[in-house]
Amino acid sequence: MSKDLETAPGAAPHIARWQKAQRLLVNGRPDQALGIYQELLKQFPDTSRLWYELGFAAGKQLEFALADEACERAAGLAAASRNVSLLILLGQQYHWLRRTDRARQCFEQAVAVCPASIHAQLSLADWYERERRLDDAWRCVQACLDREPKNAQVQCVQALLLHRSGKNAEAETLLRQIIQQGSSDPNVNYSSRHQLAVVLDQMGQYQEAFRWLGEAKDLMRKTANVARLEQDYDRVTSRRAQLLAKLTPESIPRWRRESAALAPYRLALLGGHPRTGTTLLEQVLGAHPGIAAFDEPMAFPDEVTEKLSPVTGAAALTVKSLDVLPPQQIAHFRVRYFKSLLRGDPGEFAGKMLLDKNPSPTAWLHIWLRIFPDLKVIIALRDPRDVIVSCYFQNLRLNTVNANFLSLDRTVTHYADLMDVWLRLRELGGFEWLETRYENMVADIEKEGRRVTEFLGLAWDAQQPVFYEKSRGKFVFSPTYNEATKPVYRGAVGRWKNYAEALAPLQPRLQRYCKIFNYD
């Protein structure tokens, strides 16, 4: 039976040590926190929360076997004590660890120990929806509706499932009811409007869709200090632009010459701006038996860019600090990166081309090339106007990057900032790169897919055109997970024309990129 440390006999003298471990964890020192947790658990082995936090610390330290063991112990204790909240937290932690089967099991355990919990049922419904198990998700929602038929949070999930099932008219009716009734929950007010905009967009009611989307964005702005997020983003972007301006065409070739110890794996980055078709291309390439494709991993941001400076991360870098980066530190970053990326048995990936698909870290491409100068770089392109509209329609958790997608103007700013990084690195040269167009991929998947596959040094494989069959059997981490299991479709090409009036004031800023990338 799980116990709370606060109430365990003889625990009072140890509370301060527990709090110290928690502070170390929050402040990015999991290495120091681990020892404290392990000592505490020798005395209090039945405290599920300690096991949970040990698992988190071990995961941050890339000790994945220990993380698995700790989470397993925490889940057993939480289930025995019917601790629904902790089981849900463990499900989320397993998701972060990319142990998707165990994540699902924790959500299922939460429902099993307390079927009346709306939180547990909706957590499991959300997971089933991500796995495209809509019937199972619907049963969870129905269990909630049987208890609380007017619960607006439940109704929002119900509307999402109707939309996923192609029942857009029913979803529209329900979402309008939710909005008309009003809610004290800011998330319900935001998500209901956002979902209605998405539904109306699919139904061809573009003007009203754009109006509801604007209302949703305005409500989201009230949930955080967006101005501060934008300022932080602009400050980092300005510093990065100054660094890139000082790089010379000799920089990257010099880094390649200095990097005598090659990485233990062949590595490619699939980048570009978000919503340029990177998920589609990653699924096509990942269907090749010689390619191990990783869907938006956090290995590079967590283990490289955020570790380059203890305070401000990669934003504090200068050309000089990049040039004089010690070989042993580069080697350390490589080890940490691959350990985080592979997670399981590294031998499983021997001989394969590793593909890291993650658009946003394209902003730090110069750092990628400093650590991995033999990196192959694939940049996905798409009509900038389609990219802007698609990003604006995304419902993402706010951070310094995603805050840009709360307005069309800032979405254009983000597009320009990130693509300017690519254009500068393309201008400098000294590395292997390839641009691929989304429009070419959906027009002729084999022709364009073959071109990209051959760039990676591999021959086109018969499994690649039917990539979606393999995708149906795996969890997709990208926000566009719902589209990954569908055959290629062309409906998103030229989508911007539905919103041409709203885009008109921004067209002069986009014209440069339309011209450079041949989208005039």
C-alpha positions as CSV (number, residue, x, y, z in Angstrom):
1,M,0.0,0.0,0.0
2,S,1.4,3.4,-1.0
3,K,2.0,5.9,1.8
4,D,2.4,9.6,1.9
5,L,5.8,10.6,3.1
6,E,4.4,13.5,5.1
7,T,2.4,11.1,7.2
8,A,4.8,8.2,7.4
9,P,6.1,7.4,10.9
10,G,9.5,8.9,11.5
11,A,9.4,10.9,8.2
12,A,9.5,14.4,9.6
13,P,13.4,14.7,9.6
14,H,13.5,13.6,6.0
15,I,11.0,16.1,4.5
16,A,13.7,18.7,4.1
17,R,15.8,16.3,2.1
18,W,12.8,15.4,-0.1
19,Q,12.2,19.1,-0.8
20,K,15.9,19.6,-1.6
21,A,15.6,16.8,-4.2
22,Q,12.5,18.4,-5.7
23,R,14.3,21.8,-6.0
24,L,17.3,20.1,-7.6
25,L,15.0,18.5,-10.1
26,V,13.2,21.7,-10.9
27,N,16.5,23.5,-11.3
28,G,17.9,21.0,-13.8
29,R,20.1,19.0,-11.6
30,P,18.7,15.5,-11.8
31,D,22.1,13.9,-11.3
32,Q,22.2,15.4,-7.7
33,A,18.6,14.6,-7.0
34,L,18.9,10.9,-7.9
35,G,21.0,10.0,-4.9
36,I,18.7,11.7,-2.5
37,Y,15.7,9.9,-3.9
38,Q,17.4,6.6,-3.8
39,E,18.4,7.1,-0.1
40,L,14.9,8.1,0.8
41,L,13.4,5.1,-0.8
42,K,15.6,2.8,1.2
43,Q,13.7,4.0,4.3
44,F,10.3,4.6,2.7
45,P,10.0,2.0,-0.1
46,D,6.2,2.2,-0.1
47,T,5.9,5.9,-1.0
48,S,4.6,6.0,-4.6
49,R,5.3,9.7,-5.0
50,L,9.0,9.2,-4.3
51,W,9.2,6.5,-7.0
52,Y,7.4,8.7,-9.4
53,E,9.8,11.6,-8.9
54,L,12.8,9.2,-9.0
55,G,11.5,8.0,-12.4
56,F,11.4,11.6,-13.6
57,A,14.9,12.3,-12.4
58,A,16.2,9.1,-13.9
59,G,14.6,10.0,-17.3
60,K,16.2,13.5,-17.2
61,Q,19.5,11.8,-16.5
62,L,18.9,9.4,-19.4
63,E,19.0,6.4,-17.1
64,F,16.0,4.8,-18.8
65,A,16.3,1.4,-17.2
66,L,16.1,3.0,-13.8
67,A,13.3,5.3,-15.0
68,D,11.3,2.3,-16.1
69,E,11.8,0.5,-12.8
70,A,10.8,3.5,-10.7
71,C,7.7,4.2,-12.8
72,E,6.7,0.5,-12.6
73,R,7.0,0.6,-8.8
74,A,5.1,3.9,-8.6
75,A,2.3,2.5,-10.8
76,G,1.9,-0.6,-8.7
77,L,1.7,1.3,-5.5
78,A,-0.7,3.9,-7.0
79,A,-3.0,1.2,-8.3
80,A,-3.1,-0.6,-5.0
81,S,-4.0,2.7,-3.2
82,R,-6.4,3.8,-5.9
83,N,-4.4,6.9,-6.5
84,V,-6.0,8.1,-9.8
85,S,-4.2,11.4,-10.0
86,L,-0.8,9.7,-9.7
87,L,-1.7,7.0,-12.3
88,I,-2.6,9.8,-14.7
89,L,0.7,11.6,-14.0
90,L,2.5,8.4,-14.6
91,G,0.7,8.0,-17.9
92,Q,1.9,11.4,-18.9
93,Q,5.4,10.6,-17.7
94,Y,5.5,7.4,-19.8
95,H,4.4,9.4,-22.8
96,W,7.4,11.7,-22.2
97,L,9.6,8.7,-21.9
98,R,8.1,7.4,-25.2
99,R,6.9,4.2,-23.5
100,T,3.5,4.4,-25.2
101,D,2.2,1.0,-24.2
102,R,2.9,1.7,-20.6
103,A,1.3,5.1,-20.8
104,R,-1.9,3.6,-22.1
105,Q,-1.8,1.0,-19.3
106,C,-1.6,3.7,-16.7
107,F,-4.6,5.5,-18.1
108,E,-6.5,2.3,-18.3
109,Q,-5.5,1.5,-14.7
110,A,-6.8,4.9,-13.6
111,V,-10.2,4.2,-15.1
112,A,-10.2,0.6,-13.7
113,V,-9.6,1.8,-10.1
114,C,-12.1,4.6,-10.3
115,P,-14.6,4.4,-13.3
116,A,-16.4,7.5,-11.9
117,S,-13.5,9.8,-12.4
118,I,-14.1,12.2,-15.2
119,H,-10.4,13.1,-15.2
120,A,-9.4,9.4,-15.7
121,Q,-12.0,8.7,-18.4
122,L,-11.1,11.8,-20.4
123,S,-7.4,11.1,-20.1
124,L,-7.9,7.6,-21.5
125,A,-10.3,9.0,-24.2
126,D,-7.6,11.5,-25.3
127,W,-5.1,8.7,-25.5
128,Y,-7.4,6.4,-27.5
129,E,-8.1,9.3,-29.9
130,R,-4.4,9.7,-30.4
131,E,-4.2,6.0,-31.2
132,R,-7.1,6.4,-33.6
133,R,-9.2,4.0,-31.5
134,L,-12.3,6.1,-31.8
135,D,-14.8,3.5,-30.6
136,D,-12.8,3.0,-27.4
137,A,-12.5,6.7,-26.9
138,W,-16.3,7.1,-27.4
139,R,-17.0,4.5,-24.7
140,C,-15.0,6.6,-22.2
141,V,-16.8,9.8,-23.2
142,Q,-20.2,8.0,-22.9
143,A,-19.3,6.9,-19.4
144,C,-18.8,10.5,-18.5
145,L,-21.9,11.7,-20.2
146,D,-24.0,9.1,-18.3
147,R,-22.8,10.7,-15.1
148,E,-22.6,14.4,-16.2
149,P,-24.5,14.9,-19.5
150,K,-23.9,18.7,-19.4
151,N,-20.2,18.7,-18.5
152,A,-18.7,21.1,-21.1
153,Q,-15.2,19.6,-20.9
154,V,-16.7,16.2,-21.8
155,Q,-18.8,17.7,-24.6
156,C,-15.7,19.2,-26.1
157,V,-14.1,15.8,-26.4
158,Q,-17.4,14.4,-27.7
159,A,-17.3,17.1,-30.4
160,L,-13.7,16.2,-31.3
161,L,-14.7,12.5,-31.7
162,L,-17.6,13.4,-33.9
163,H,-15.3,15.5,-36.1
164,R,-12.8,12.7,-36.3
165,S,-15.6,10.4,-37.3
166,G,-16.6,12.7,-40.2
167,K,-19.7,13.8,-38.5
168,N,-19.0,17.5,-38.8
169,A,-22.6,18.7,-38.8
170,E,-23.2,17.0,-35.5
171,A,-19.9,18.4,-34.1
172,E,-20.9,21.9,-35.3
173,T,-24.2,21.7,-33.5
174,L,-22.7,20.5,-30.3
175,L,-19.9,23.1,-30.3
176,R,-22.4,26.0,-30.9
177,Q,-24.4,24.7,-27.9
178,I,-21.2,24.7,-25.7
179,I,-20.3,28.2,-26.7
180,Q,-23.9,29.5,-26.2
181,Q,-24.1,28.0,-22.7
182,G,-20.8,29.5,-21.7
183,S,-18.3,28.0,-19.2
184,S,-16.2,29.1,-16.3
185,D,-13.4,27.0,-17.7
186,P,-11.1,29.1,-19.9
187,N,-9.9,26.0,-21.7
188,V,-13.4,25.0,-22.7
189,N,-14.1,28.5,-24.0
190,Y,-10.9,28.5,-26.1
191,S,-11.0,24.9,-27.3
192,S,-14.7,25.0,-28.3
193,R,-14.2,28.0,-30.5
194,H,-11.0,26.5,-32.0
195,Q,-12.7,23.2,-32.7
196,L,-15.7,25.0,-34.3
197,A,-13.3,26.9,-36.6
198,V,-11.6,23.7,-37.7
199,V,-15.0,22.0,-38.3
200,L,-16.3,25.0,-40.3
201,D,-13.1,25.1,-42.3
202,Q,-13.7,21.5,-43.4
203,M,-17.3,22.4,-44.2
204,G,-16.2,25.2,-46.5
205,Q,-17.5,28.0,-44.3
206,Y,-14.3,29.9,-44.3
207,Q,-15.3,33.4,-43.3
208,E,-17.1,32.2,-40.2
209,A,-14.3,29.7,-39.4
210,F,-11.8,32.6,-39.4
211,R,-13.9,34.7,-37.1
212,W,-14.2,31.9,-34.5
213,L,-10.5,31.2,-34.8
214,G,-9.8,34.8,-34.0
215,E,-12.0,34.6,-30.9
216,A,-10.2,31.5,-29.8
217,K,-6.8,33.2,-30.2
218,D,-8.0,36.2,-28.2
219,L,-9.1,34.0,-25.4
220,M,-5.9,32.1,-25.4
221,R,-4.0,35.4,-25.1
222,K,-5.7,36.0,-21.7
223,T,-4.3,32.8,-20.2
224,A,-0.6,33.8,-20.3
225,N,1.7,36.8,-20.5
226,V,2.0,36.6,-24.2
227,A,3.8,39.9,-24.5
228,R,6.6,38.5,-22.3
229,L,6.8,35.4,-24.4
230,E,7.1,37.4,-27.6
231,Q,9.8,39.6,-26.1
232,D,11.8,36.5,-25.0
233,Y,11.4,35.0,-28.5
234,D,12.5,38.3,-30.2
235,R,15.5,38.6,-28.0
236,V,16.7,35.1,-28.8
237,T,16.0,35.6,-32.5
238,S,18.0,38.8,-32.6
239,R,21.0,37.2,-31.0
240,R,20.9,34.3,-33.3
241,A,20.7,36.6,-36.4
242,Q,23.8,38.5,-35.2
243,L,25.7,35.2,-34.8
244,L,24.7,33.9,-38.3
245,A,25.7,37.2,-39.9
246,K,29.2,36.7,-38.6
247,L,29.7,33.2,-39.9
248,T,31.8,32.9,-43.0
249,P,31.8,30.3,-45.9
250,E,34.9,28.9,-44.3
251,S,33.2,28.2,-40.9
252,I,31.4,24.9,-41.6
253,P,34.2,23.3,-43.8
254,R,36.6,24.1,-40.9
255,W,34.3,22.5,-38.4
256,R,34.2,19.4,-40.6
257,R,38.0,19.2,-40.8
258,E,38.4,19.6,-37.1
259,S,35.9,16.9,-36.3
260,A,38.2,13.9,-36.6
261,A,36.0,11.5,-34.5
262,L,32.9,10.9,-36.6
263,A,29.5,10.2,-35.0
264,P,28.8,6.5,-34.4
265,Y,25.7,6.6,-36.6
266,R,24.7,8.1,-39.9
267,L,22.4,11.0,-39.1
268,A,20.0,13.2,-41.1
269,L,17.9,16.1,-40.0
270,L,14.4,16.6,-41.6
271,G,13.6,20.2,-40.9
272,G,12.0,23.3,-42.3
273,H,9.1,25.3,-41.0
274,P,6.3,23.5,-39.1
275,R,3.4,22.5,-41.4
276,T,5.5,22.1,-44.5
277,G,4.8,18.3,-44.8
278,T,7.6,17.1,-42.6
279,T,5.3,14.5,-41.0
280,L,4.3,13.1,-44.3
281,L,7.9,12.9,-45.5
282,E,9.0,11.3,-42.2
283,Q,6.4,8.6,-42.5
284,V,7.4,7.9,-46.1
285,L,11.1,7.7,-45.3
286,G,10.5,5.8,-42.0
287,A,8.7,3.0,-44.0
288,H,12.1,2.2,-45.5
289,P,13.8,-0.8,-43.7
290,G,17.1,1.0,-43.7
291,I,15.9,4.2,-42.0
292,A,15.0,4.7,-38.4
293,A,12.8,7.7,-38.3
294,F,12.3,9.6,-35.1
295,D,9.1,11.7,-34.8
296,E,9.8,15.1,-33.2
297,P,12.2,13.9,-30.5
298,M,13.5,16.3,-27.9
299,A,17.1,14.9,-27.9
300,F,18.7,17.9,-29.6
301,P,16.9,20.7,-27.7
302,D,17.3,18.9,-24.4
303,E,20.8,17.6,-24.7
304,V,22.5,20.2,-26.8
305,T,21.0,23.7,-27.3
306,E,19.8,24.0,-23.7
307,K,23.1,22.7,-22.3
308,L,25.5,25.0,-24.3
309,S,25.0,27.7,-21.6
310,P,23.9,27.0,-18.1
311,V,21.7,30.2,-18.1
312,T,20.5,31.2,-21.5
313,G,21.3,28.1,-23.6
314,A,22.1,28.5,-27.2
315,A,21.1,32.1,-27.3
316,A,24.3,33.1,-25.5
317,L,26.6,31.6,-28.2
318,T,29.0,33.7,-30.3
319,V,31.0,32.7,-33.3
320,K,34.1,32.5,-31.2
321,S,32.5,30.2,-28.6
322,L,31.3,27.9,-31.4
323,D,34.8,27.9,-33.0
324,V,36.6,27.1,-29.7
325,L,34.1,24.4,-28.5
326,P,36.4,21.7,-27.0
327,P,36.4,18.3,-28.8
328,Q,35.6,16.6,-25.6
329,Q,32.5,18.7,-25.1
330,I,31.4,18.0,-28.7
331,A,31.9,14.3,-28.0
332,H,29.9,14.6,-24.8
333,F,27.0,16.3,-26.6
334,R,27.0,13.5,-29.2
335,V,26.9,10.8,-26.6
336,R,24.0,12.5,-24.7
337,Y,22.1,13.2,-28.0
338,F,22.3,9.6,-29.2
339,K,21.5,8.2,-25.8
340,S,18.4,10.3,-25.6
341,L,17.4,9.7,-29.2
342,L,17.7,5.9,-29.2
343,R,16.4,5.2,-25.6
344,G,16.2,1.5,-26.1
345,D,18.9,-0.9,-27.2
346,P,21.4,1.1,-29.5
347,G,22.2,-2.2,-31.3
348,E,18.7,-2.1,-32.7
349,F,19.7,0.8,-34.9
350,A,23.1,-0.5,-36.1
351,G,23.7,0.2,-39.8
352,K,20.6,2.3,-40.2
353,M,20.3,5.9,-41.3
354,L,18.8,7.8,-38.3
355,L,16.3,10.5,-39.3
356,D,15.5,13.2,-36.7
357,K,12.3,14.8,-37.9
358,N,11.8,18.1,-36.0
359,P,11.0,21.4,-37.8
360,S,11.5,23.9,-34.9
361,P,15.2,23.0,-34.2
362,T,16.0,24.1,-37.7
363,A,16.4,27.5,-36.0
364,W,19.6,26.1,-34.5
365,L,20.9,24.5,-37.7
366,H,24.4,26.1,-37.2
367,I,24.7,24.3,-33.9
368,W,23.6,21.0,-35.5
369,L,26.4,21.4,-38.0
370,R,28.9,22.3,-35.3
371,I,28.2,19.1,-33.3
372,F,27.4,16.9,-36.4
373,P,29.3,18.4,-39.3
374,D,28.6,15.3,-41.5
375,L,24.9,15.8,-40.9
376,K,22.7,15.4,-44.0
377,V,20.0,18.2,-44.0
378,I,16.6,17.9,-45.7
379,I,14.5,21.0,-45.7
380,A,10.8,20.7,-46.4
381,L,9.3,23.5,-48.4
382,R,5.6,24.4,-49.0
383,D,3.9,27.5,-50.3
384,P,4.5,30.1,-47.5
385,R,0.9,31.2,-47.6
386,D,-0.3,27.7,-47.0
387,V,2.2,27.4,-44.2
388,I,0.9,30.6,-42.5
389,V,-2.7,29.5,-42.6
390,S,-2.0,26.0,-41.4
391,C,0.1,27.2,-38.5
392,Y,-2.5,29.7,-37.5
393,F,-5.1,26.9,-37.3
394,Q,-2.9,24.9,-34.9
395,N,-4.0,24.4,-31.2
396,L,-0.7,24.2,-29.4
397,R,0.5,24.7,-25.8
398,L,1.9,28.2,-25.3
399,N,5.6,28.7,-25.2
400,T,8.0,31.3,-26.6
401,V,7.7,29.8,-30.1
402,N,4.0,28.8,-30.2
403,A,2.9,32.2,-28.9
404,N,3.7,33.5,-32.4
405,F,0.8,31.5,-33.8
406,L,-1.8,33.6,-31.9
407,S,-1.9,36.1,-34.7
408,L,-1.3,36.0,-38.5
409,D,1.2,38.8,-38.2
410,R,3.4,37.0,-35.7
411,T,3.0,33.7,-37.6
412,V,4.6,35.5,-40.6
413,T,7.3,36.8,-38.3
414,H,8.2,33.3,-37.1
415,Y,8.2,32.0,-40.7
416,A,10.6,34.7,-41.8
417,D,12.9,34.2,-38.8
418,L,13.2,30.5,-39.2
419,M,13.5,30.5,-43.0
420,D,16.1,33.2,-42.8
421,V,18.2,30.8,-40.7
422,W,17.9,28.3,-43.5
423,L,18.7,30.8,-46.3
424,R,21.8,32.0,-44.4
425,L,23.1,28.4,-43.9
426,R,22.3,27.6,-47.5
427,E,24.2,30.6,-48.6
428,L,27.2,29.7,-46.5
429,G,27.3,26.1,-47.7
430,G,29.9,23.5,-46.8
431,F,27.4,20.7,-45.9
432,E,25.1,18.3,-47.6
433,W,21.6,19.5,-48.1
434,L,18.4,19.0,-50.1
435,E,15.2,20.9,-50.4
436,T,12.0,19.0,-51.1
437,R,8.5,20.5,-51.9
438,Y,5.3,19.3,-50.3
439,E,3.5,20.0,-53.5
440,N,5.8,17.6,-55.4
441,M,5.4,14.9,-52.8
442,V,1.6,14.9,-53.0
443,A,1.6,15.1,-56.8
444,D,4.0,12.2,-57.2
445,I,5.0,10.5,-54.0
446,E,7.3,7.9,-55.7
447,K,9.2,10.5,-57.8
448,E,9.8,12.9,-54.9
449,G,10.2,10.3,-52.3
450,R,12.7,8.4,-54.4
451,R,14.7,11.6,-54.8
452,V,14.9,12.2,-51.1
453,T,15.6,8.6,-50.3
454,E,18.5,8.5,-52.7
455,F,19.9,11.7,-51.1
456,L,20.2,9.6,-48.0
457,G,22.2,7.0,-49.9
458,L,19.4,4.4,-50.2
459,A,17.3,2.9,-52.9
460,W,13.5,3.4,-53.1
461,D,11.7,0.6,-51.3
462,A,8.4,-0.9,-52.2
463,Q,7.0,-0.3,-48.6
464,Q,7.4,3.4,-48.9
465,P,4.3,4.3,-51.1
466,V,2.1,2.5,-48.6
467,F,3.7,4.1,-45.6
468,Y,0.3,4.7,-44.0
469,E,-0.1,0.9,-43.4
470,K,2.9,1.0,-41.1
471,S,1.9,4.3,-39.6
472,R,-1.4,2.8,-38.4
473,G,0.5,0.5,-36.1
474,K,2.5,3.1,-34.2
475,F,2.0,6.1,-32.0
476,V,2.6,9.4,-33.8
477,F,4.0,12.2,-31.6
478,S,3.5,15.0,-34.1
479,P,0.6,17.4,-33.6
480,T,-0.5,16.2,-37.1
481,Y,-0.8,12.6,-35.8
482,N,-4.4,12.3,-37.2
483,E,-3.1,12.8,-40.8
484,A,-0.2,10.4,-40.6
485,T,-2.2,7.2,-41.3
486,K,-4.0,8.5,-44.4
487,P,-2.9,8.0,-48.0
488,V,-1.5,11.1,-49.7
489,Y,-4.2,13.7,-50.5
490,R,-3.9,17.1,-52.3
491,G,-6.7,19.0,-50.6
492,A,-4.3,21.2,-48.6
493,V,-2.5,22.6,-51.6
494,G,-3.6,26.2,-52.2
495,R,-5.6,26.3,-49.0
496,W,-4.5,29.9,-48.4
497,K,-6.8,31.1,-51.2
498,N,-9.8,30.4,-48.9
499,Y,-8.3,33.1,-46.6
500,A,-6.8,35.4,-49.2
501,E,-8.5,38.5,-47.8
502,A,-7.1,38.0,-44.3
503,L,-3.6,37.3,-45.8
504,A,-3.7,40.3,-48.1
505,P,-2.0,42.8,-45.7
506,L,0.8,40.2,-45.1
507,Q,1.5,39.4,-48.7
508,P,4.3,42.0,-49.2
509,R,6.2,40.3,-46.3
510,L,5.7,36.9,-47.8
511,Q,6.5,37.9,-51.3
512,R,10.3,37.5,-50.8
513,Y,10.0,33.9,-49.7
514,C,7.4,33.1,-52.4
515,K,9.9,34.3,-55.0
516,I,13.0,32.6,-53.5
517,F,11.2,29.3,-53.2
518,N,9.4,29.6,-56.6
519,Y,5.9,30.1,-55.3
520,D,5.1,33.3,-57.2
